[in-house]
Amino acid sequence: MLKGDRVRLTNLRERLVTLSSCHLVMALILVAVALALALLPLPTLALTLFYALLILLALIDPIFGLYWAILSVPVQELVHLPGGVSYTQGAMLLALGAWALHTLAHPEQPIFNLRHGGDDLLAPQVWLWGAFLWALLLAMAFSPYSRAEAIKETLRWFEAFLIWLMALALARRPWQIAGLIACLLLAPATEALIGVTQFITGDGPPSFRISPTLPFVRAYGTIGQPNSFAGYMNMAWPLAAALAVGATLVLWQRRDRQPTTDDRRLIRRSFSIFNFQFSISNFLQVLSSWLLLLLLLSALAASLSRGAWVGSACGVAGLALALGSRARRWVLAALGLGVLALALGGAGLLPDVLADRLASITRYLAIFDAGVVAITPQNFAVVERMAQMQAGWGMFLAHPLTGVGPGNFTPAYPTFAVGTWYASRGHAHNYYIHMLAETGLIGALAYVALLAGVIRQAIATLRAENRTIWRSAAIGCCGIIAAVVGHDLFENLHALSMGIQLAAVWGLLVVLEKPATR
């Protein structure tokens, strides 16, 4: 008995010595880290602590990694991390790493459920994503041009797919869904503020100046191009509009609601001004949501992008369709405002720059042969876009099944250039023709099928969700889908990692179908 006690005491002493040694090593490491941080310059120290905070939050909950990826889109071209890695690439690596570590640490938790209540919710969409990514790989394998460019473009779509998956897997609780919505609005709002400032101050290249007599330039933000910048706004303002209306309805309903017995008891126990303060807080939330919408729409207008204006009109139609028959009068009112704007422009009652942009929309939608049109300063942009479309169509006719390969529009362009338009703009100025050119009929059909799956999911979410705020978010996502589908007729909105924003919107629609059960 005494011998056994002696052995246990010896083992306990060894454990205490080992534990003390571990504590000593940890203390020495912490002292070394503190000394190293103290020797850093103040800006470097602040940046290091900021990065450490981002990493720590992502490790605590991987949803923050998804947030950082979405928020990184506006700053992806401004500053690069060591090694030439962009902020978006670094945020994606952090998000995937945190998600993988969380999955390994909690193997009992499913990554995401393919079935809820016996219904297949995700399986069809996963198959559609798989078919589209397979079509990209097929087009890359048969590409007669640059394999490196094909890999880059394919990885960009795999990045969007991973964002979609992370939104489904990580946005489970109401605060996580609310945080996802906030990031989808905050990042474009920051970009909109930069764009509006550029427009007002005239800070931009001479080619973006809207008139020789006016000091304004077209808003382009950190993205660098007014049309792409406006496309980013189209990925946010419908969500802001739907939430602003939803918050206003909630505030109005609470205004009419009579206080219950519990409410009266709470008010008696608290300060008498409590109820007034609560109403002011709600009012400030509604006011801020409308100001956010105004900022996004102002940036969209300041871009002077005709394609974005057409896309925004499609976004209004998408919002109306999501609202149902009750919104028909609002659609008619919006169409009436559009007709009124065109009439005012024709009568010379609008500024010349705005009137010219509105009047040129009809030319913007026309189809013609860019190789035989006489070029003037007035039609230069329209003819150039048509030349890019014709070149893309030529690529499709030459490679009808698998196209010239993802990302190979520019390498293949000299072979299919129209007339004297020898310089490629990087895309066909019509994403559907662009997909035909780069991935052929197989890739284009897979992309359209993926869009159809997203629309099907939007309909299912609208049918399932009836709570005001969550339903407002779903309606806003529908408006974004419609705006992007319309704007893609004139632009490529899947460039510059803007696909992260769009894929997160698509994932949000799945999350909102049954947020309580997730």
N, C-alpha and C positions, 0 to 999 in steps of 0.2 A: 504493500500500500504506500509506504513511504517512498519506495523507489519509483512508483508511478507518479506520485506528486512531484518528485524531483525532476522527472522527465518532462512533465507538463510545465513546470516552472522554467526549465531550460528552453523549451520551445517558445514559451511566451516571451522570455528575455530576447531570444533571437528575432522574434517578430518585431518587438519594440525597437531593437537596434536597426533592423531593416527599414521599419517605418520612419525612424528618425533620420536615417541616411537619405531616404527618398525626400523627406521634407527639407533636408539640408540642400540636396541637389536642386529641388524646385525653388528654394529661396535664392540660391546662387544664380539660377537661370533668370529669375525675376529681377535681381539686382543688375545682372549684366544687360538685360533688355532695357531696364530703366536708365542705366548709364548711357547705353547706345542712343536711346531716344533723346536724352538730355543734350547730347553733343550735336544733334541734328539742327540745321537752321529752322527757324520758326515756321516758314511756309511748308518746308518738307515734313516737319513734325505734324503739322495740322493735316496735311494730305495723307500721311501714313496712318494717323489715327482715324481719319475718315474711311480709308480703305479697310482698316481693321474692323470698324463698326459695321460696314457693309457685309464683310465676310462673317462676322459673329452673328448678325441677324439672320443671314441665310442659313447658317448652321443650326441655329435655334429652330427656325421654321423655314423649310425650303420655298414656301410661297414668296418670301422676300426676294429670293433669287429670280423668280419670275417677274416680280415688280421691277427689279433693277434692270432686267433685260428690256422691258417695255419703256422704262424711263430713259434708257441709254440711246434710243433712236435719234433724238434731236442733236446729241453731242457726238455722234459716231465719227463725224468728219473733222471735228475741232481739234481734239487732242488724242494722242495715241499713248498707250501704255508701253513700258519697256519691251523691246523686241518688235516694235511696229504693230502690236496688237491693238485693235480699236476697242473702245469702251464696250461696244455691243458684243464683240467677240469675247472679251473678258467676262462680261456679264453672263453670256451664254455658258461659258465654261464653269463659272461659279454656280449658276443655277443647276446645271446638269450634275456637277459634283456634289452639291448639297442634297439634291434629290436622290442620287445614288447612295450616299452615306445614310440618309434617313431611311431608305428602303432596306438597306442591310441591317440597320439598327432595329428596325421594327418589321421583321419578316412576317409577323402574324397579320399585319394590315395589308389588304389588297391594294395594288397600285391604283386600279380603278375597276369599277364593276361594269361588266358588259351587259349585265341584266339587272333590272330593277322591277320588282313586282311581276316577274315573269315575262316582261316585254324586252325585246332586243332594242336597246337604245343606241348603242355605240357600234355594234358589229357592222351594220351597213356602211357607216361612215368610215370605219377603219378599212373596210374593203375598198371603198372609193379612193381613199388616200393611197392605199397600197397600189391600186391600179394606175393612178396618176404618177406615183414615184417610179413604178416599173416602166411606164411609157417614157419617162425622162431618161432612165438608164438605158432603155433600148435605143432611143435617139442618140444618146452619147456613144453607145457602142458602134453605131453605123455612121457616125459623123465623119465626113471627108475633110473636115477642117480641124481647128485647134481642140485637142482633147483637154488641155488645161482649162480653157474657158468653159468647156462643157461641164467639167467637174465643179468649177466655182458656182455655176448657175444651179446645178443639181443640189449642191450642198446648201444653197440659199433656200431651196424648197424643203429640204430635209430639216433645216432650222425652223421653218414655219410649222412643219409637222410636229416637231418636238415641243414648240410653244403651245400648240393645240393640245397635245397630250398632257403637258404640265398643268394647263388650265383645268383640264378635266380631273386630274389626279390630286391637285393640291388645293383648289378652291372648294372646300367642303363646308366650312362654317360661314355664317352670315357676315362676320367681320372680314373674312378672307375674300368673299365675293365683293363686298363693299370696297375693300382695298384695291381689288382688280379694276373695278369701275373707276375709282379715283385715279389710278395710274393711266388708264385709257383716256382720261380727260386732261390730266395734269401735263403730260408730255406734249400733246398738241397745243395746249394753252400756252406753255412756255415758248414754243415755236411761233405761235400766233403773235405773241407780244413782241418778239424780235422782228417779225415781218412787218407789223404795223409801224414799229419804230423806224424801220428802214424806209417804208413808204413816206412817212411824214418828214423825216430828215433828209430824204434824197440820197441816202448812203447806199450806193450800188454802182455797178459798172455802167458806162454810157449806153450800152445796148439795151439796158433795162429801163431807160428813161422813157416815160410815157409821152412826153411832148417837149419840143425844144423850148417852149415858152413857160413850161411848168416845172417846178423844182422836184417833183415827185418821181419815184422809181417804182417799178413793179416789185411787190414783196416777194422775197425768195428765201428768207430765213437762213438757217444753217445748212439747209439741203442744197442750195446753190442754184436751183432752177425754179422759176415761178410756177410752171405747170406741175412739177412734182410736189412743190410746197403746197399748192392748192389741193392736190390729191390727198395729202396728209390731213388737210383741214376737212375734206369730205369724209375721212375716216373717224371724225370726232363730233362734228357739229350736230348730226342727227341724234346722237346719244345725249348730248347736252340739251337739245331742244325737248326731247321726250322727258328727260328728268326734270327740266324746269317746269314743264306743264304738270307733270305728276306731283312735284313738290307743292305747286300752287293749289292743286286739287286737294291734297292732304291738308294743307293749312286751312283751306276754306271749309272742309268737312269738320275739322276740329273747332273751327270758329262757331259752327252751328250746333255742336254737340253740347248737351246739358251735362254739368258735372254730376258724377255719381256720389253716393254716400261716402265711399272711400276717398274720392277726390276732395270732398268738403272737409273730411277729417284730416287729410294731409295738409290742406291749406291752413286749417286752424292751428295745427301743430307747428307749422313753419311760419316764415315771415309773410305778412299780408301782401307784400309786393311780389311774392314768388310767381303767382300765376301770370302777372304782367310781364315779368322777366322771361318766362317761358315763351310767351307769345312773341316778344321781341326777338328772341333767339330763332324761332321758326321763321319769322319775317326776314331776318338777316340771311338765313339759309336760302330762302326763295330768291331774295334779291341777288345774292352772289351767284346763284345758278343762272339767272337771266343775264347778269353781267358777263358770265363766262360764255354764254351763247352769243352775246353781242360781240365779244372779242373774237371768237372763232369766225363768225360771219364777216366781220370787218376785215380780217386777214384774208379770207377767201375773196372778198370783193377787191381788196388791194392788190391781189395777184394779177388781176385783169386776164385771167385764163378763161378763154371761151369754152374749152372742153370741160373745165371744172364747173362753169356755170350750167352747162347742159347736164353734167353729173349731179349737181345740186338740185336741179329740177327733177331728175329721176329720184333723188333722195326724198324730196317732198312727196312724190307719188308713192314711194315705198312706205313712208310713214302713214300716208292716208290709207293704203291698202291694209296695213297692219291694224289701223284703228277700226276698220270696217265701214259699214254704210253710213255711220254717224259722221264720218269725216268728209263725205262727198262735197258738202257745201264749202268746207275749207279748201279742198282741192280746186273747186271752181273759183274760189276767191283768189287762190294763188295763181291760177292760170290767168285770171282777169288782171292781176297785178303785172304779170309778165307781158300780156298784150298791151296794157297801159304803158309800160316802160318802152316797148317797141314803138308805140304811137307817139309818145313824147319825144323819143329820139328822132323819129321821122319828121316831126314838126319843128325840130331844132330847139326844143325846150330843155334838153339835157346838155351837159358839157360835151364838147366836140369829141373828146377822147372816149368817153363812155358811149356816146351815140354811135361812133364808128365801130366800137367793139360789138355792140348789140346788132348793128346792121350787117356786120360781117359774119354773123353766125350762120346765115343762110348760105353764104359762100363756103363756110367751113364745113357744111354738111354735103355740099355738092360733090359729085364724082366726075372726073375729067382726066384727060391724058396730060400728065405733067411734062411730057417731053415735047409738046407742041405749043404750049401756052407761052405767050409773050410775058416776060417777067417785069413787074413794076414794083416800086416800093410798097404799094398798097396790097399786092397779092403775093408778095415774096413768101411769107410764112405759110400761107395756105398751099401754095404750089410745092413748097419744100416738103410739107407733110404728105401731100399726095405722092410725091416722088418716092418717099420712104415706104409708103404703103404698096406702091406698084412694085418696088424692089422686093418687098416681102412676099407679095403674091407670086412673083417670078421664082423665088426660092421654093415656094410650095409646089409650083408646077414642075420644077426640075426634080424635086425630091418629095413626092406626094405622100409617102407612107411615114417616113421617120424624119423628114426635114433635114436641115443642114447641121443640126445638133444644138443642144441648149447653150445659150450664150454666144453662139457663133454668127449672129446677125451681122456684126461689124466685119469679121474676117471674110464672110461670104459676100459682103455688099458690093465690092468693086466689080464682081462678075455680073451682077444684076442691076447695076446703076442705070437710071433712066435719064436720058438727055445729058445735060451738063451737070447733073447733081451727083458729083463724085464723092462727096463727103458723107459718111454715115453719121446719123444722130444716135446710134446705139440701139434703137428699136424702131418698129414699123409705124409708130404713132397710132396704132390700133392693136391692142393686145391680143385680140382674137386672130387677126392676120399674123401677128408676131408669133403666136403659138403654132399656127399652121406652118410658118416659115421655119421655125427652129425644131419643132417636134413632129411635124407632119400631121396627117389626118388622125393617126392613133393618139398622139399626145393631145391634140385639140379636143377630140371627143372625150378623152379622159378628164380634161380640165372642165369641160361643160358638164360632165356627169358629176364631178365634185361640187360644182356650183349648184347643181340641182339637188344634191344631197344636203347642202347647207340651207337651201331654201325650204326643203322638206323639214329640216330640223327647226327652222324658224316658225313654220306653221304649227308644228307639234308643241313648241314652247308657248306660243300664243294661246293655244287651246288649253294648256295645262295650268298656266299661271294667271291668277286673277287678282293678286294683291297689287295695290296701286303702284308702289315704287318699283318692285321687281318687274311688274308688267311694263312699266314705263321704260325700264332698261331694255327689255326684250324688244319693244317697239322701236327704240332707238337703234338697236342692232340691225333690225330690218331696214331702217332708213339708210344705214351705212352700207349694207349689202347692195341696195338699189343704186346708191350714189356711186359706188365703186364700179358696178357693172356698167352704168352709163358713162362714167368718166373713162373707163378702159377702151371705149370706142375711139379715143383720141390720145391715149397716153399709156405708158407702162407703169402701173402703180405697185408692181412687185419688185421694184429695184430699191437699192439703198437701205435694205433691211426694213423697209416699211411693211413687208409681209409679216413681221412680228406683230405689229399693231393689228393687222387684219386677221391673222390667225388667232390672236387672243380674243377678238370679237366673236369669231366663229366658235371658239371654245366656250365663251361666256353664254352663248345661246344654249349649249348643251347643259351647262351648269344651272341655268335659270329654269330649266324645264321642271325640275323637282328639287329646289334648293333646300327644302326642309328635310328630305330624306337623304341628302348627301352629308 
